[in-house]
Amino acid sequence: MKKIRVLLVDDHEIVRLGLLTLINDQADMQVVGEAGSAAEALTCVEKLHPDVVLMDIRLPGCSGIEATRQIVQKFPQSKIIILTSYRDNNLVVQAIRAGAMGYVLKQVGNRELLQAIRVVAIGEAQLDPAATAQLLAHVRHVEQKLQDQAFQHLSEREMDVLVEVMRGKTNFVIGQTLNLQEKTVRNYISTILEKLNLSNRIELAVYAVKNNLPERLNKQDDPEESA
C-alpha cells in the first residue's frame, strides 16, 4: 500500500509530536518531515515532495498562508491543509485564495483530521464545518455588497423606471404605471444607461437580472421575507 506522505509545519514542537504520533499510527500515512517556519517548510517540500502538508497559519517569518501560496506555485503536487486554532472567515478566504485544499481547526477530533488528510490527498477539498459556514456567510455578504453597489448611483425614481424596464414594459406603459410623461421615461432610461455604462434597454434588463434585482424585489414583496 502506498502511504500518504505528510509534512508537518508548526512552530510548536509539542504540537508536531502529537500529530506525528497520530499520523504514524495509521497504516496508510507517514510523516516524512517537520518544519517550524515557512522557510523550513519550503525547503522540506522541495526535498521531500510530500503528498499533504499540514500548515499552521502563525509561523515565524512569513505566515502559513504566504507559505501556502509559494508552495502551491512551485510544488503544486503537494496539497496544503491549513491546521489552525483561528476560526476567522477572512483567514479562510485568504487560505483558499492562496491555494489551500483544506482548512481544519485544531479543535477537531482525530478522526476528522485523518479524514481531511485522506480527502485532500486525492485532490478533493475539505473545510471544517464551522469554517464552511463562515465562508458561505462571507461570500453572501460580498455578493450582497456588490449587488448594492450595482445600483448605488441610481435615484429612487430611476430605480422605479429600471424595475419596469426589467419587467418588459414599453415607455408608454411605464409612464402610465409611474404617472410620468413618455418623454420623461425616455430621459430617465437614457440617464440610467449612461450611469451604468450600458447601450440599450436589453442590456439594462440583463444587468438587472444579473445583479439579482428580481430576487430582491420578490423579498420586498414577500411579507415573511420582510419581517
Secondary structure per residue as TSV (DSSP state, phi and psi in degrees):
chain	resnum	aa	ss	phi	psi
A	1	M	-	360.0	129.5
A	2	K	-	-77.0	124.4
A	3	K	-	-87.0	150.1
A	4	I	E	-76.8	120.4
A	5	R	E	-88.5	121.5
A	6	V	E	-117.9	135.6
A	7	L	E	-109.6	131.8
A	8	L	E	-100.0	127.1
A	9	V	E	-126.6	104.7
A	10	D	-	-159.4	139.8
A	11	D	S	-83.8	-1.0
A	12	H	-	-102.8	113.4
A	13	E	H	-61.1	-36.6
A	14	I	H	-67.4	-31.8
A	15	V	H	-67.3	-44.6
A	16	R	H	-62.5	-38.4
A	17	L	H	-62.7	-43.9
A	18	G	H	-63.1	-42.7
A	19	L	H	-66.2	-42.0
A	20	L	H	-59.2	-45.3
A	21	T	H	-62.7	-45.3
A	22	L	H	-62.5	-48.7
A	23	I	H	-70.8	-41.3
A	24	N	H	-70.7	-12.1
A	25	D	T	-79.1	-10.0
A	26	Q	S	-90.9	137.7
A	27	A	T	-67.4	-23.7
A	28	D	T	-107.6	13.8
A	29	M	E	-137.4	156.7
A	30	Q	E	-153.9	129.7
A	31	V	E	-78.4	120.5
A	32	V	E	-102.7	-7.5
A	33	G	E	-177.1	165.1
A	34	E	E	-135.1	149.1
A	35	A	E	-143.7	145.4
A	36	G	S	-109.4	2.5
A	37	S	S	-151.1	167.6
A	38	A	H	-63.8	-40.9
A	39	A	H	-62.5	-44.1
A	40	E	H	-63.2	-37.7
A	41	A	H	-60.6	-45.3
A	42	L	H	-62.2	-41.4
A	43	T	H	-63.6	-44.4
A	44	C	H	-65.2	-40.6
A	45	V	H	-62.6	-41.7
A	46	E	H	-63.9	-38.2
A	47	K	H	-83.6	-37.8
A	48	L	H	-102.4	-20.1
A	49	H	-	49.9	58.1
A	50	P	-	-68.8	155.7
A	51	D	S	-76.8	-39.1
A	52	V	E	-133.8	137.9
A	53	V	E	-115.6	121.1
A	54	L	E	-88.7	112.9
A	55	M	E	-117.6	122.4
A	56	D	-	-77.5	155.1
A	57	I	S	-82.6	-46.2
A	58	R	S	-86.6	106.5
A	59	L	-	-132.6	154.5
A	60	P	S	-61.8	142.5
A	61	G	S	81.8	-132.9
A	62	C	S	-78.1	161.3
A	63	S	-	-75.6	166.5
A	64	G	H	-63.7	-29.5
A	65	I	H	-68.2	-42.5
A	66	E	H	-66.6	-39.6
A	67	A	H	-61.8	-39.8
A	68	T	H	-59.4	-45.8
A	69	R	H	-59.3	-43.4
A	70	Q	H	-69.3	-40.2
A	71	I	H	-65.6	-43.8
A	72	V	H	-62.0	-37.9
A	73	Q	H	-70.1	-41.2
A	74	K	H	-91.9	-33.7
A	75	F	-	-134.3	68.1
A	76	P	T	-63.1	-15.6
A	77	Q	T	-71.5	-19.1
A	78	S	S	-91.3	119.5
A	79	K	E	-91.2	139.6
A	80	I	E	-106.7	132.8
A	81	I	E	-115.1	121.1
A	82	I	E	-78.5	119.7
A	83	L	E	-115.8	109.9
A	84	T	E	-147.0	164.8
A	85	S	S	-91.7	-7.7
A	86	Y	-	-93.0	115.9
A	87	R	-	-98.9	83.2
A	88	D	-	-133.6	120.1
A	89	N	H	-63.5	-30.4
A	90	N	H	-64.8	-39.4
A	91	L	H	-67.4	-37.7
A	92	V	H	-60.1	-47.9
A	93	V	H	-62.2	-44.5
A	94	Q	H	-61.7	-41.5
A	95	A	H	-63.3	-43.5
A	96	I	H	-66.2	-42.1
A	97	R	H	-62.9	-32.9
A	98	A	H	-73.1	-16.0
A	99	G	T	112.9	6.2
A	100	A	-	-64.2	140.2
A	101	M	S	-93.1	-14.2
A	102	G	E	-146.1	153.2
A	103	Y	E	-140.6	109.5
A	104	V	E	-128.4	135.7
A	105	L	E	-83.5	144.4
A	106	K	T	-65.3	-15.8
A	107	Q	T	-78.2	-6.8
A	108	V	S	-69.3	163.6
A	109	G	-	-76.6	164.9
A	110	N	H	-58.5	-41.8
A	111	R	H	-61.2	-43.6
A	112	E	H	-64.6	-39.3
A	113	L	H	-66.2	-44.8
A	114	L	H	-63.4	-37.9
A	115	Q	H	-63.7	-40.2
A	116	A	H	-61.4	-41.4
A	117	I	H	-61.9	-44.7
A	118	R	H	-65.4	-40.6
A	119	V	H	-66.5	-47.1
A	120	V	H	-67.3	-33.3
A	121	A	H	-61.1	-28.4
A	122	I	T	-96.0	10.4
A	123	G	T	92.7	13.4
A	124	E	-	-103.8	156.9
A	125	A	-	-87.2	150.0
A	126	Q	E	-143.0	115.4
A	127	L	E	-117.5	141.5
A	128	D	-	-58.8	137.6
A	129	P	H	-53.7	-42.5
A	130	A	H	-65.6	-40.2
A	131	A	H	-66.6	-37.0
A	132	T	H	-62.4	-44.8
A	133	A	H	-60.8	-42.1
A	134	Q	H	-66.0	-39.6
A	135	L	H	-64.2	-45.1
A	136	L	H	-62.5	-40.8
A	137	A	H	-62.5	-41.2
A	138	H	H	-63.7	-44.5
A	139	V	H	-62.2	-43.9
A	140	R	H	-62.0	-40.1
A	141	H	H	-63.3	-44.0
A	142	V	H	-63.8	-43.6
A	143	E	H	-62.3	-42.9
A	144	Q	H	-63.6	-40.0
A	145	K	H	-63.2	-42.7
A	146	L	H	-65.3	-39.6
A	147	Q	H	-65.2	-40.6
A	148	D	H	-63.3	-40.2
A	149	Q	H	-67.4	-25.5
A	150	A	H	-62.0	-27.0
A	151	F	T	-120.5	12.4
A	152	Q	T	-66.3	-21.6
A	153	H	T	-92.7	0.0
A	154	L	S	-92.9	140.2
A	155	S	-	-74.9	169.3
A	156	E	H	-60.7	-40.4
A	157	R	H	-68.7	-38.3
A	158	E	H	-63.8	-36.7
A	159	M	H	-64.0	-38.7
A	160	D	H	-60.3	-44.2
A	161	V	H	-65.6	-43.2
A	162	L	H	-58.5	-42.3
A	163	V	H	-59.3	-42.6
A	164	E	H	-70.4	-36.3
A	165	V	H	-61.4	-44.7
A	166	M	H	-60.0	-31.4
A	167	R	T	-81.1	1.2
A	168	G	T	83.6	16.8
A	169	K	-	-81.4	149.8
A	170	T	-	-76.8	167.2
A	171	N	H	-60.6	-37.5
A	172	F	H	-63.9	-46.0
A	173	V	H	-67.6	-38.9
A	174	I	H	-59.9	-42.0
A	175	G	H	-61.0	-41.9
A	176	Q	H	-65.4	-40.8
A	177	T	H	-65.7	-40.7
A	178	L	H	-102.3	3.9
A	179	N	T	60.5	49.5
A	180	L	-	-125.5	155.2
A	181	Q	-	-70.7	147.6
A	182	E	H	-59.5	-38.3
A	183	K	H	-63.5	-38.3
A	184	T	H	-64.0	-39.8
A	185	V	H	-61.1	-44.6
A	186	R	H	-60.1	-41.0
A	187	N	H	-64.1	-41.5
A	188	Y	H	-61.0	-44.8
A	189	I	H	-64.3	-40.4
A	190	S	H	-61.9	-41.0
A	191	T	H	-65.7	-42.6
A	192	I	H	-62.2	-45.7
A	193	L	H	-59.6	-40.8
A	194	E	H	-66.4	-43.6
A	195	K	H	-65.3	-35.8
A	196	L	H	-94.6	1.3
A	197	N	T	58.8	45.9
A	198	L	-	-116.9	163.9
A	199	S	-	-101.1	-33.8
A	200	N	S	-152.3	175.3
A	201	R	H	-71.3	-22.6
A	202	I	H	-67.6	-47.1
A	203	E	H	-60.5	-35.6
A	204	L	H	-64.4	-43.6
A	205	A	H	-65.3	-40.7
A	206	V	H	-63.7	-42.5
A	207	Y	H	-59.3	-44.1
A	208	A	H	-62.6	-43.8
A	209	V	H	-68.1	-42.1
A	210	K	H	-59.1	-33.2
A	211	N	T	-98.7	23.7
A	212	N	T	60.4	30.9
A	213	L	H	-63.2	-41.1
A	214	P	H	-58.9	-43.0
A	215	E	H	-62.9	-40.5
A	216	R	H	-66.3	-37.5
A	217	L	H	-67.5	-38.9
A	218	N	H	-61.4	-39.6
A	219	K	H	-65.6	-38.0
A	220	Q	H	-67.6	-34.1
A	221	D	H	-80.9	-17.9
A	222	D	-	-89.0	114.8
A	223	P	H	-58.6	-35.6
A	224	E	H	-68.7	-37.0
A	225	E	H	-68.9	-35.6
A	226	S	H	-78.6	-19.1
A	227	A	-	-68.6	360.0
